[in-house]
Amino acid sequence: MKQLLEFIAKSLVDNPQKVKIHVCEGKKTTLYEIEIDKNDIGKIIGKDGSTLEAINTLLSVSSVKNNRKSVLEIID
């Protein structure tokens, strides 16, 4: 999942070299932190949050399969 998030984020932003994905796993929750350039935050969020919602949907589908909860945070 980390590689998929990294691929999606790098495809959307203007500065793909600044994209970093951090993963913190708990007992039933996985936290994904996307670190990007401040100028690229809008591209990850999308109009009215539609892009971010789509990324969260992918995480949800993956986490249900593994019986876990996934949380996504954007760090600038």
C-alpha positions in Angstrom: 0.0 0.0 0.0 2.9 2.3 0.7 4.2 2.0 -2.8 0.8 2.7 -4.3 0.3 5.8 -2.1 3.8 7.0 -3.1 3.1 6.4 -6.8 -0.2 8.3 -6.7 1.2 11.2 -4.7 4.3 11.6 -7.0 2.0 11.5 -10.1 -0.1 14.4 -8.8 2.5 16.9 -7.5 4.9 19.3 -9.1 7.8 18.3 -6.8 7.8 14.5 -6.7 11.3 14.3 -5.2 9.8 15.9 -2.0 7.2 13.2 -1.5 7.8 10.9 1.4 5.4 8.3 2.9 5.7 7.3 6.6 3.8 4.3 7.9 3.1 3.7 11.6 1.3 0.5 12.4 -0.6 -0.2 15.6 -2.6 -3.2 16.7 -5.6 -2.5 14.5 -4.8 0.8 12.8 -2.3 1.8 10.2 -1.4 5.5 10.0 -0.1 6.7 6.6 1.6 10.2 6.6 2.2 11.8 3.2 4.9 14.5 3.4 4.9 16.9 0.5 5.9 20.4 -0.5 3.6 23.1 0.8 2.8 24.2 -2.7 1.5 20.8 -3.7 -1.1 20.3 -0.9 -4.0 21.5 -3.1 -3.1 18.9 -5.7 -3.3 16.1 -3.2 -6.6 17.4 -1.7 -8.2 18.1 -5.0 -11.3 20.2 -5.7 -13.6 20.0 -2.7 -11.4 17.1 -1.4 -12.3 14.7 -4.2 -8.8 13.5 -4.8 -8.1 12.9 -1.1 -11.5 11.2 -0.7 -10.5 8.8 -3.6 -7.2 8.0 -1.9 -9.0 7.3 1.4 -11.4 5.0 -0.5 -8.4 3.0 -1.7 -7.0 2.8 1.8 -10.4 1.7 3.2 -10.7 -1.1 0.7 -7.3 -2.4 1.5 -7.8 -2.1 5.2 -11.1 -4.0 5.2 -9.4 -6.9 3.4 -6.8 -7.0 6.2 -9.3 -6.4 9.0 -7.6 -3.1 10.0 -8.4 0.6 10.0 -6.3 3.0 7.9 -5.8 6.7 8.6 -4.2 9.2 6.1 -2.6 12.5 7.1 -0.9 15.1 5.0 2.2 16.8 6.3 3.6 19.9 4.8 
